[in-house]
Every structure is written in C-alpha cells, then in structure tokens.
Amino acid sequence: MDYVSALVPPIVMAAFFIGVVRVIVTTQGGAAKAKEDAAVDAALARAEGARRSPGPGQA
C-alpha cells in the first residue's frame, strides 16, 4: 500500500499540469486572439506615438 501513497502525488500533479497546458493551448487563438492582438497593437501605437512626439518645452 505504500507504493500507492507514493504514486498518488506525482499522478495528481501530472494530471493538473496536463489540465493547465490544455487550458493554455485552447485559449490561444479564436475570437479572443483578435481582440488581444488589437489591444497590443493599440498599446504599441500609443507607445510609439509618445516616443516620437516632443514633450512639453522640447519643441
């Protein structure tokens, strides 16, 4: 019976890890991907615009 108690924690952790990986893989792409990509593109555009425009008193 000791071998069962020794094997249960690694099996439970492996099952949990597989579940986490499956959630990560299934949430990549789809309708959410387009929305996330648009948000990242907007943030990059704002950062690029802020970097190029002169600050106050630097004109």
N, C-alpha and C positions, 0 to 999 in steps of 0.2 A: 504493500500500500504506500510505502514511502516513494516509490517511483512515480505514482500518480500525483502526489503532492509536489514532487519535484518538477513534473512536466506541465502542470496547470498554469503557473505564472507565465512561462515563455509562450505557451499556446495562446493565452488570453492577450498578451501583449502583441503577438504577431497578428491576431485577428483584428485588434484595434488599429494597428498600423496599416493593415490592408484596407480597412474601412476609411481611414484618413486619406490614404492615397487615392482611393476611388472617388471620394468626395472632391478632392482637389482636381482630379482629372475631369470629372463630369461638370464641374463649374467653370472650366476653361472653355471658352467658345460660346456659341449660341447668341441669343439676343443680348445677354449681359456683356459679351465681349465688345460689341459695337458701342455700347454706352460707355464702357470703361475706356475704350480707345479714344472716344470723343472727349472724355474728361481729361485724359492725359494730353491729348493734342492741344486742348484749350489751355491747360496749365503751362505747357511748353511755349505756346504762343505768347502768353502773358509774361513769362519769364524772359523770353527773347525781346519782347517789346520794352520791358522795363530796363533791360540791359542796354538797348540801343538808344533809347530816348535820354536826352541830357536831364540831369536832375536840376532842382531849383538853384539858380545862380551860376549854372555852368554853361549857359548858352553863349 
